[in-house]
Each structure stands twice: as C-alpha cells, then as structure tokens.
Amino acid sequence: MHATSNEPIDCLADADGHVIEPGDLWVERLPHDLRPLGPHFYRDERGVFHSKIYGIDIANLEVMHGGIRAQDMLENMGLACAMGVPLERVFTSPEPERHTIVDAPAWATDGRARLDFNLGNGVSRAVLYPTFMLAGGTLLPHVAPAVCAVYNDWMMKEYCAGSGGRLIPVATLPLTDIEAAVAEVRRTAEMGFPAVFIRTNSVQGRKYSDHAFDPLWQAIIDTGMKLGLHPLPMWDQDGTSRGYRLPDIMAASCLGFPMDMIYTLYDMMAGGVFDRFPAMPTMILEAGVGWLPSMFERFEEHREAFGRLKAPAWKTPPMEIFERQMMVTVEACERTDIRIALEFLPADRIALASDWPHYDGTADLLGGFRRASAGLDDAAVRMIATGTLERWFPQH
C-alpha cells in the first residue's frame, strides 16, 4: 500500500534545463584577436541562417566532423529551441521561415523572462546548462578557454543574476586544455558557481580515466563544486555517433545520449576515477535511468570476474559508488523511467529534468509528472519532485 497525501504537488525543481546563448555573444565579448575565430550564429539580410566557427561559415563545407553534412548540422541547431514547434519547421520549411537556434523564445536567452516562465509553469528552481556551449569545452585549446569564460560570465552576471538562487548556473570548462580547465573551476567557484559539467565523450581521443584529468577532479573537490556528466552525442568527438557512423540526429538522439553515458561511467569506474575521488559529487544527466540498475549489475558482474586483472584500480561496486556520490535525472513525464528508478534506486538520488527549451521539452511539465507518478509512494514522489535537488543545491 503506497502512502499518499491529500495535497497535490504544485511545483517541481528542474535539475537539467538549458539556456540558448545569444548568437553574437562571443563576437562582441571575446578578446579582439579571438573574435574572428569565435562562435557566431545569425540570420543574414536575406533571412538565411549562418553558423561560423574559426572564421569558417559552416554552410560552405561539404561535410563536417565525422562525415555529417553541413546542412544537417545547421538544421540540427534548430532543435535546440524547438519545444512545442512542429519539426517540419526545423527540417523542411523554406530557408527564411526555417526554425533555427536564433528563433529561441525570449525566456531561453533572458534570465528574467526565464524565471517568469518557470514560475508560471510550476518550476520553482532550475539548474541550467548551455546549448551551443555543450560543445564549447571541446573547441581548439587556443580558443576554448576564452569562449568558456565569456559564457560563464554571461550566465552568472546576467542570465542568473537577481534570481535569488532560483536559476542555478553550471559552468562549462575548456577540456582541451586541462590546466585552463582547472583554472576555470577555481575562477567560477569564486564567482559562486555550484557545479561544472563535462561532455560524455573522450576529449580529442583522451578518456576521462586518463590520470591527466586527475588535477581537474581534485580541483572540483577542493572548491566544493559538483560535476555534471552531460551528453552531447555529436560527430566531432569519439562516441556513439562517430563510432557507429549514425546517419542523422534521430539516431544520435535516440542512441547517443544513453550509450555515451554508459560508456563514460564504465570508463571512469573501471579507470578508478571514483575510487581515487570518492568525495566528488557527480550528476548523471539527460540519459534516462531505466538502464542504470541493470547496467550497474552488469558492471559489477564483470568487475568481480575480471577486475583484479583488467581493472585493478576499480575497487568499489558501481551501486555503492552511485549511492555514495551520485544522482541521476529522469525526465518528469517519463512514466516507465520514473517507476524503474523508484523501484531500484534511493529517491534522494533521483531528480527531475525538463530539458527546456530543447525539442523534447514540454511546458506541461507539472501535469505530465502528476500523471507519470500517479499511484507511486507519495514521499518518494515528493522527494524527486523537489527534495533531491534541494539536497544537492541547498537554497541559501
């Protein structure tokens, strides 16, 4: 018999929402010598969408990294703010009418409007990740540190400013320069950031189990930060999309998010990262959760069978690692994922996510969660609704 309350849940906390960066953010704020190399996306006088990086207009390329067509990449950018938008407008509309990343709603680029949107749709607090800058940390090492710093400054000093802790920024790091990434951890911690994130892809071929990253993990612990593992299964780095030569964004979205996460967790566990850094709070983001109990059981079977020979640095069973230092997000409207999570995992290690304003977001987050969690234990449902996020990000 599940415990229930007569009081309906009237608000949620969002552990993984997103912002949309202004397309001219870097060309206006980078050091002058780097501005020609920085990201820039915009519509020209004819209404045609362009995206530039390193001074190259992507539309002029036949193919991009990993073999994806340049036109596909330009179309994919529209998915970043396509919540509630028919996908025909992203993929098949005539060029000037096509929905692109520069067509984001005002609340995706303006923090005051975001706070009003959140509160009006039943979200009391939100942890916010970038969109374009999910890949910013893997830009070339002479560009990435400055590009990340511009984004982080904008997030803390403008987008989240004045929200009273209801908009929580997560810093992006220049992972192609580990020394610079360590410095950015320290700089953003002093600014008041509570967390940083990394993509779930090897960085230019270097896995996170590599000891070269150890100073980064130590810096996160030393500053009291939390680490987010956030997928971006594009074709520019090693991972599912490139490795399986996935043909399009449908395949990358369906397969890449969970598969890149599973690989990264295995690599970091087998490589002893969480045994060396057991005090590093780590968030598993936007990859679902239904796979986690089964895969962690499988991890443990293989650790017990092979670990002493093949992964001697892996000392701790994966579920113990999870319960000691991890949490996982589940999309608020995913009925099956929520039920699997609450059956096999502690409720105070599960938090809800919106993915606003990306294509799979929905403004009816509260209604969707009420329907998805109907009939489940009331205390556990309330914990994942707001309690877990409050434990990880206490409101001061």
C-alpha positions in Angstrom: 0.0 0.0 0.0 1.6 3.3 -1.1 1.5 6.3 1.2 -0.5 9.2 -0.2 -1.1 12.8 0.7 -4.2 14.9 0.2 -2.1 17.8 -1.0 -1.3 17.7 -4.7 2.3 18.5 -5.8 2.1 22.1 -7.0 5.7 22.7 -8.1 8.8 20.9 -9.4 12.5 21.6 -9.3 14.4 21.2 -12.6 17.8 19.5 -12.4 18.6 19.9 -16.1 17.2 22.8 -18.1 19.0 24.7 -20.8 19.6 28.2 -22.0 20.1 29.4 -25.5 23.2 31.6 -25.9 22.9 34.8 -28.0 24.5 34.1 -31.3 26.6 37.3 -31.1 27.8 36.7 -27.6 31.4 35.8 -28.5 32.0 38.2 -31.4 31.1 41.0 -29.0 32.9 39.9 -25.9 35.9 37.8 -26.8 39.4 39.4 -26.8 39.7 41.3 -30.1 42.2 38.9 -31.6 39.9 35.9 -31.0 36.7 37.4 -32.2 37.1 36.2 -35.8 37.6 32.6 -34.5 34.7 32.5 -32.0 31.3 31.0 -32.5 28.8 33.2 -34.3 25.3 32.3 -35.5 22.9 34.7 -37.1 20.5 35.4 -40.0 21.8 37.5 -42.9 19.9 40.3 -44.6 18.0 37.7 -46.7 16.9 35.8 -43.6 19.3 32.9 -44.3 20.7 31.2 -41.1 24.5 31.0 -40.8 26.8 29.5 -38.2 30.5 30.3 -38.1 33.4 28.9 -36.1 37.1 29.5 -36.6 36.1 32.1 -39.2 34.5 29.3 -41.4 30.9 29.5 -42.5 29.6 26.0 -42.0 27.3 26.3 -44.9 30.3 26.4 -47.2 31.5 23.0 -46.1 30.6 19.8 -47.9 30.9 17.7 -44.8 31.8 18.3 -41.2 33.4 16.3 -38.5 32.6 12.7 -38.5 31.1 12.8 -42.0 27.9 14.6 -41.2 26.6 17.0 -43.9 27.0 20.7 -43.1 23.3 21.3 -43.9 22.3 18.6 -41.4 24.3 20.3 -38.7 22.7 23.7 -39.5 19.2 22.1 -39.3 20.1 20.2 -36.1 20.8 23.6 -34.4 17.1 24.4 -34.7 16.2 21.5 -32.4 17.9 23.4 -29.6 14.8 25.6 -29.1 12.1 23.6 -30.9 10.0 22.9 -27.8 6.4 23.0 -29.0 7.4 23.6 -32.6 6.5 21.2 -35.4 9.7 19.6 -36.5 8.8 20.3 -40.2 9.7 23.9 -39.4 13.1 22.7 -38.4 13.8 20.4 -41.3 11.6 21.2 -44.3 10.5 24.8 -44.2 11.9 27.2 -46.8 15.1 28.8 -45.6 13.9 32.2 -44.4 11.0 30.6 -42.5 13.0 27.7 -41.1 13.1 27.5 -37.3 16.7 27.9 -36.1 18.6 28.5 -32.8 18.2 32.2 -33.3 14.4 31.8 -33.1 14.5 30.8 -29.4 11.8 32.2 -27.2 12.8 35.2 -25.1 12.9 33.2 -21.9 15.6 31.0 -23.3 18.0 33.9 -23.7 16.9 36.2 -21.0 17.0 35.1 -17.3 14.3 37.4 -16.0 11.9 36.1 -18.6 13.1 32.5 -17.8 12.2 33.0 -14.1 8.7 34.2 -15.0 8.3 31.3 -17.4 9.5 28.7 -14.9 7.3 30.0 -12.1 4.3 30.3 -14.4 4.7 26.7 -15.4 5.2 25.2 -11.9 9.0 25.1 -11.7 10.4 26.7 -8.5 14.1 26.3 -9.2 16.2 25.2 -12.1 19.8 24.0 -12.7 20.8 25.4 -16.1 23.2 24.0 -18.7 24.2 25.6 -22.0 23.2 24.5 -25.5 25.8 25.6 -28.0 28.4 25.5 -25.3 27.7 21.9 -24.5 30.4 21.6 -27.2 32.4 24.7 -26.2 34.8 22.9 -24.0 36.0 20.8 -26.8 36.9 23.7 -29.1 40.6 24.1 -30.0 42.8 24.8 -27.0 43.8 28.3 -28.1 40.1 29.3 -28.3 38.2 27.2 -25.7 39.3 28.9 -22.5 38.2 32.4 -23.6 35.0 31.1 -25.2 34.1 29.3 -21.9 34.9 32.3 -19.8 32.6 34.6 -21.9 29.8 32.1 -21.5 30.3 31.6 -17.8 30.5 35.3 -17.1 27.3 35.9 -19.1 25.5 33.1 -17.2 26.4 34.3 -13.7 26.4 38.0 -14.1 23.5 38.4 -16.5 21.2 35.4 -17.1 21.0 34.1 -13.5 21.6 37.5 -11.8 18.8 38.6 -9.5 17.0 35.2 -9.4 17.6 34.7 -5.7 19.1 31.3 -6.3 16.1 30.1 -8.4 18.2 29.9 -11.5 21.4 27.9 -10.9 24.2 28.2 -13.4 26.6 25.3 -14.2 30.0 26.3 -15.6 31.5 25.0 -18.8 35.1 24.1 -18.9 37.8 24.2 -21.7 38.6 20.5 -21.6 41.1 20.6 -24.5 43.4 22.4 -22.0 43.3 20.7 -18.7 45.4 23.4 -16.9 43.0 26.0 -18.2 40.0 23.9 -17.1 41.4 23.7 -13.6 41.8 27.5 -13.5 38.2 27.9 -14.7 37.0 25.6 -12.0 38.7 27.8 -9.4 37.6 31.1 -11.1 33.9 30.1 -11.4 33.8 28.7 -7.9 34.9 32.1 -6.6 32.1 33.6 -8.7 29.6 31.4 -6.9 29.0 28.6 -9.4 28.0 25.4 -7.5 28.8 23.0 -10.4 30.6 22.4 -13.6 30.0 19.9 -16.4 31.8 17.7 -18.9 30.6 16.1 -22.1 30.3 12.3 -22.1 32.8 12.0 -24.9 36.5 11.4 -24.9 38.3 14.7 -25.4 40.3 14.6 -28.6 40.9 10.9 -28.0 41.8 11.2 -24.3 39.5 9.3 -22.0 38.4 10.7 -18.6 40.1 7.7 -16.9 43.4 9.2 -18.0 45.3 10.4 -15.0 45.9 13.7 -16.8 42.4 14.7 -15.7 43.1 14.0 -12.0 44.0 17.6 -11.3 40.6 18.6 -12.6 38.7 16.2 -10.4 40.8 17.3 -7.4 40.0 21.0 -8.2 36.3 20.2 -8.3 36.6 18.6 -4.8 38.8 21.4 -3.4 36.4 24.1 -4.4 33.3 22.3 -3.2 31.8 22.0 -6.7 29.7 19.3 -8.2 30.4 17.5 -11.5 27.7 17.1 -14.2 28.1 14.4 -16.8 26.1 15.8 -19.8 25.8 14.0 -23.1 26.1 15.8 -26.5 26.3 12.9 -29.0 27.5 14.8 -32.0 30.1 13.6 -34.5 33.0 15.8 -33.5 34.4 13.6 -30.7 34.7 9.8 -30.1 31.4 8.3 -29.1 28.3 6.6 -30.4 27.5 8.9 -33.3 31.0 8.8 -34.8 31.8 5.2 -33.8 28.6 3.7 -35.3 28.5 6.3 -38.1 25.0 7.2 -37.2 23.2 8.7 -40.1 21.2 11.6 -38.6 20.1 13.4 -35.4 17.2 10.9 -34.9 19.7 8.1 -34.4 22.1 10.3 -32.4 19.4 11.4 -30.0 17.8 8.0 -29.6 21.1 6.1 -29.1 23.8 8.5 -28.3 22.6 10.0 -25.0 22.4 6.8 -23.0 25.2 4.9 -24.8 27.7 7.7 -24.4 26.8 8.0 -20.7 27.1 4.2 -20.1 30.5 4.2 -21.8 31.7 7.2 -19.8 30.6 5.8 -16.5 32.2 2.5 -17.3 35.5 4.2 -18.3 35.6 6.4 -15.2 34.7 3.5 -12.8 37.0 0.9 -14.4 39.7 3.5 -14.5 39.4 4.1 -10.8 38.3 7.8 -11.0 35.6 7.5 -8.4 37.8 5.3 -6.2 40.5 8.0 -6.3 38.0 10.8 -5.8 35.2 9.4 -3.7 34.2 12.9 -2.5 33.4 14.2 -6.0 29.6 14.6 -6.2 28.6 13.6 -9.7 25.3 14.0 -11.6 24.2 11.6 -14.4 22.2 13.8 -16.8 19.8 13.5 -19.8 20.5 9.9 -20.4 17.4 8.3 -18.9 17.6 6.0 -15.9 15.8 2.7 -16.7 19.1 1.2 -17.9 21.1 2.1 -14.8 20.1 -0.7 -12.3 20.6 -3.4 -14.9 23.8 -2.0 -16.4 25.4 -1.4 -12.9 24.6 -5.0 -12.1 26.3 -6.0 -15.3 29.3 -3.7 -14.5 29.6 -5.4 -11.1 29.5 -8.9 -12.6 32.4 -8.0 -14.8 34.3 -6.2 -12.1 34.1 -9.3 -10.0 35.1 -11.6 -12.8 37.9 -9.6 -14.5 38.6 -6.6 -12.3 41.7 -7.8 -10.5 43.3 -8.5 -13.8 41.8 -5.9 -16.2 40.7 -3.0 -14.0 42.7 -3.2 -10.7 42.0 0.5 -9.9 38.3 -0.3 -9.7 37.7 -1.1 -6.0 34.1 -0.2 -5.3 31.0 -1.8 -6.7 29.1 0.6 -9.0 25.9 0.8 -7.0 28.0 1.7 -3.9 29.6 4.4 -5.9 26.2 5.7 -7.0 24.8 5.7 -3.5 27.9 7.4 -2.1 28.4 10.2 -4.6 25.9 10.3 -7.5 22.5 11.3 -8.5 20.6 10.8 -11.8 18.0 12.8 -13.6 14.8 11.5 -15.1 12.6 13.4 -17.4 9.5 14.5 -15.5 7.0 12.9 -17.9 8.7 9.6 -18.4 6.4 7.1 -16.6 8.4 4.0 -17.1 11.7 5.6 -16.2 10.3 7.1 -13.0 8.9 3.8 -11.9 12.1 1.8 -12.6 14.1 4.5 -10.8 11.9 4.4 -7.7 11.9 0.7 -7.6 15.6 0.2 -7.7 17.3 3.5 -6.5 17.1 5.7 -3.5 14.6 8.5 -4.1 17.0 11.1 -2.8 19.4 10.2 -5.6 16.8 10.9 -8.3 15.9 14.4 -9.6 13.6 15.6 -12.3 14.6 17.3 -15.6 12.7 19.4 -18.1 15.3 19.8 -21.0 13.6 23.1 -21.7 13.7 24.6 -24.4 15.0 21.7 -26.5 12.8 19.8 -28.9 11.7 17.1 -26.4 10.6 19.6 -23.7 7.0 20.3 -22.8 5.6 23.3 -20.9 3.1 20.9 -19.2 5.9 19.5 -17.0 3.8 19.6 -13.8 0.8 17.9 -15.3 3.0 15.3 -17.0 4.7 14.5 -13.8 1.5 14.1 -11.9 0.3 11.6 -14.5 3.6 9.8 -14.7 3.9 9.4 -10.9 0.3 8.5 -10.2 0.0 5.7 -7.7 3.6 5.7 -6.5 4.8 6.2 -3.0 3.9 9.8 -2.1 7.1 10.5 0.0 9.3 9.2 -2.8 7.4 11.2 -5.4 7.8 14.4 -3.4 11.5 13.7 -2.9 12.2 13.5 -6.6 9.8 16.5 -7.3 11.9 18.9 -5.3 13.7 17.3 -2.4 16.7 15.8 -4.2 17.6 19.0 -5.9 17.3 20.9 -2.7 19.7 18.4 -1.1 22.2 18.8 -3.9 21.7 22.6 -4.3 20.6 24.0 -1.0 18.9 27.4 -1.2 20.8 29.7 1.0 
